[in-house]
């Protein structure tokens, strides 16, 4: 029997193409001839290794195709909050694919060396080099994905603008100016301790420049009791006031007094205040000496030289009442008693700062 005839018979045996009589005769020959049985086992092992190699090459091609679609440098800057399907797939499955590829590579190499069935040392060395190349490619791909995941864990500080916001409730409802979040792709709130939380806009009243945000981040924990109360009635002229916010991304305390009960040209929505309001101050809480919140500072109105304004708290309370019920998980309970009364300015700020956030806007 020639070599080709022998291989053909072995292939027919393993492919189940022999009839019962042929199969019985073949198995009897294996039992009677140890050399023949060894050749059959060798062919089975070789066919299995070829199948493994073919599957691994197919896996390499799939990984390379995905790798070509991932531009690591562009993704680091452009996919902070909106990763593509490729990144989402790798984020969920890359570890499984990497492990599977590594197991296949090392299993294949181990079987080759342990079996000793290949006599051609050049072929073995070439195949080993190919496996090493695949292993390096897989490691590079894993590092790229880890870099992308690291960048996407929290947004890099390449925000397009900032403002200020303050807590309405202890479970993460926050007020700011509408113009701060208008057209934003994503919004993050950074607390006094430098921690950032993902937030979403749940309600806006553009006509009064008010926006209500909700912190939607698993790492956020309840803030505790709100220290300031919310005043619906108008405040008096010359009343002492203070504010705390993040102009230019820096925490700043300022104080002054109520200069007028109306805004520019008699605008009844705003107060005029004797406290400088700069970009980044928009959305800061404006409080009186007793710790009552009387307004929201509005840097957009500060275009008039020497005049600074704040939206009256009445319009914030009206906006809170207007939030659709299906936008909330529970009924809003507004604090009606200030715990800031009688405290020094230093102690007031120590409390207020824990409820005031820098609003970071991305993709505006």
N, C-alpha and C positions, 0 to 999 in steps of 0.2 A: 504494500500500500504506500503510495507516494505521500509526501508531506502535505500537499494541497488536498488530497483525498482524505487524509486523516483529519485535517482542520475542518473540512466540510462536514465530516461525520460528527465531530465534536459539536460544531455549531448546530447541526440538526438535532442533536441530543438535548442540548440546553435550551433550544428554541421550542422543544416539544413537537418537532415535526416527524419523529419516528413513530411507526405503528408499534403495537404491543410486542410483536415477534422481534422486530429490529431492536427495540429498547432492551428486551430481555437478553438478546445476544450481546449487545454492547456492554451491559452491566456485568455479564458473565466474563467477558474479555477483561474488564477492569479488575475483577477479582483474581483472575488467573495470571495476569501480567502486571507486576508492580511498576515496571517502567512505563507501560501504557497508562496505568492509573495516574502516575505522577504527571505525565504529559497532559492528561485531562484536567487535573487540578491546577497545573500551571496555566493552562489556557483560560480557565475560569477566573483565576486571580488576575491575569493580564487584562481580560475583558472588563472586569470590575474596576481596575485602575484606570483604564481608558475612559470608562463611563464617568468616574469621579473627576478626571481631568477635564472632560468635555463640559460637565456641569460647572466646574470651577471657572473655566474660561468664559462661559456664558455669564456667570456672576460678575467676573471682572469687567466684561463689556457693559453690563448694567450699571455697575458702580462708576465706571468711567463716564458713561453718558450722563449720570446724575451729577457727577463732579464738574463736568463741563458747564452744566446749567447754573452752578453755584458760583457767583462772583463774590468771594468773601469780602473784598474791600468795599464793594458797592453795598452789599447787604448790611454791613456794619453801620452804615450811615442812613440808608434809605428804608430799611425794614425794621425799625425799632419797635413800632407798634403794630405793623401789618406784614408779618412774614408770609412769603409765598407758599404755595402748596408743597414745593420741594423742601423748603425749610421745615414746614410742619410735619411732613412725612419723616424726614430725618430726625426731627426732634422726638418723634414717637417711636421710631423703629430702627434708628441707625445702630444702636447698641446690639440689637438682635442680629442684624445683618453682619456687623463686624465680628461678633462672636462666631456666627455660623461660618463666615469666610475663614477665620483663623483656625477653627476646628478642622475644616476641610483641608486646608493647606498642610497643617502639621500631621493630620492623620494620613494623608496621601504620601507625604515624605517619609513618615515612619514606616508605613507598610512597604514602600519601595526598598528601603535599606534593610528591613528585617527579613523580607522574603528572599533576597539575593537572586531573584529570578532573571534579572537583566544582566547580561554579560557585557553589553556594550557600555564601557565606562564613560565614553564621550556623551552618549545620550543621557546617561544618568546625571552627569555634571551640568549639561545644558538644561535639563528639566529642573534641577535644583536651583540654577540661576534664575529660571523663569519664576519659580515659586517664591524665591527671595524678592524678586522684583514686585510680584503681586503683594507680598506682605508689606513692603515699603509703601506701596501705593495705598493700601488699606490704612496703614498708620497715618499717612499724610491726610487722607480723607477724614479720619476720625478727629485729628487735631483741628482741621478746618471747621468741622461741625461744632466741636467744643468751643471754639472761639466765637462762633456765631451765637451759640446758646448763652455764652457768658455776656455778650454784648446785649442780648435781648432780655436778660434777667431783669434789668431795670434800664430805663432810657438813658442814653448818654446825655450829658448836659450840653446839648446842642439845640436847646429850645429857641423858638423864634421870638418870644416875648414873655414878659412876666406881669403879674399883678398881685393882689392880696385878696384873701378871703378869710372869713371867720365862721366859726361853728354856730349853727342855729340849734342843733340838737346834739346830744352826746354820742349818738350812733352814726354820725358822719354826714348830716346835712350841712352844707356850707353855702354862705351867701357871698356873692361878688358882683362886679359890674358886668352887664351884658357885653359891652364892647371889649372886655378882656378876653372872653371865650368865643366871640363871634368868629365863625369860619374855621375854628380849630379842628384839626384831625384827631388829636388826643390831648387830654388834660391830666396833669399830675399835680398833687398837692404836697408840698414839702413842709414838714413841721419844724418847730424851733430846734429840734435835735438833729436835723439834717436827713430824716427819713422821708422817702417819697412814697405816695400812695396813688394808685390809679383812680381816677374819678370820672363820672359821666354827668352830662348836663341833663337834669330832669325837668326843668321849667325855666322859661325866660319871659320877661316883659320888656321888650326893646324900647317901648315908649317911655319907660321909667329907668331904663339902663340897669335893669336888675336881672341877675341869673342865679338860679339855685342849683347847686351841684350835690352829687351824692358820692361819697367814697365807696368804691367797689373793688376792694382789695383784701385778699385773705389775710394779709399781714396786719391789717388795721384792727385795733382793739378799742373798746369803748373809752371815751374821753373822761367820763365822770361828769359830775354836776356842772352845768354852765354857770360861771361866776357872775355874769352880768344879766340884768333884766332888760326887757325890750319896752321902750316907752312909746305909747301911741300919741299922747298929747304933745303939743308944740312946746319947745323950750323957750326960755326967756332971754332977751338981749343981755349981753355982757356975762352970760353964764360961762363959768370956766369949763373948758373941754380938754380932752386929750385923745390922741390916736396912736396906734401902733401898727406898723406895716413894713413892707419890703421894697422901698424905692431903690432901683438899681440892684436888686437882689440882696440888699443888706437890711437887717432888722433895725428899725429906727423908731424911737419914741419922740413925739412932739406934743406940746400943749399950747393953748391959746384961749380964745373966747368966741362966743357967738356974736358975729358982727351985724347980721341982718337976718330977718325971718324969711326973706325971699332971695331967690337967686338972681341971675342976670336979667335985667329989664323986667323985674317983678315976677319972675318965674316962681310959682308957688310950690313946685315939687322940691326945690332945693333951699338949703340954708346957705348964707355966705358966712364963712368962718375965717378967723385970723390965725390959721395954721397953714403953713406952706404944704401944698400937695404936688408931688412930682410923679413922673412916670414910674410905675411899679407900686405907687400908693393907691391906685384905683382899687376900690373894694375893701379898704381898711375900715375897721370898726371905729366909729366916732362916739365917745362916751363922755358923760358929764362927771362931775366930781363925786357923785354918789354911786357911780358904776352903772348908770342906766345907759343903754345903747340908744342914741338919739338919731343916728344916721349912718350912711355909707359914704366915705369920701370918694370923690369923682374927679380924677385928674384930667379927664376929657374936657371938663368945663374950665380948666385952669389956663385956657388960651388967652384969657383977658388979664392983662398985666396988673399984678398987685391984688387980684381977687381970687379966692379959692372957695370951692363949694362942696356940699355934701347932700346926698339924697335923704330926705326925711324918713325916719324909721316907720312912719305910718304907711308909706308905700311898700316897704319891705314886708310888713305884717299883712298888708292886703295881698301881696304876691304869694305869701305863704298860704293864705286862705284859698287862693285860686289854683293851687297845685291840684291837678286831677288825682282822684283817689287811686286810680290804677297805676299811677307813677310811684306810689308809696307802698311800703310793706307794713306800716303801722301809722296810726293817727299821730300827728305832730303835737307835742306838748311844749309850749313856749314857757321859758322860765320867767316868773313874775316877781322874783325877789332877788335883789343883788346881794352878793356876799362880799362886795368890794367896799361897801360903806364904812367909813372910818379908817381905812387902811392908808398907809403912806403911799406916795406915788411909786416908790420902788416895789412895795409889796403888791400893789395893783398890777404892775407890769409882769411880775413874776407869775401871777395867775393868768392874766390875759394872754400872754405869749403862748401858753399851752393850747389855746383854742384859736390861734391865728396862724394862717398858712400862707406860704408863698405859692401863688398859682403859676405853674409852668406850662406854657403853651407850645405844642409841637405841630409843625406843618401848616401854620396859618398862612 
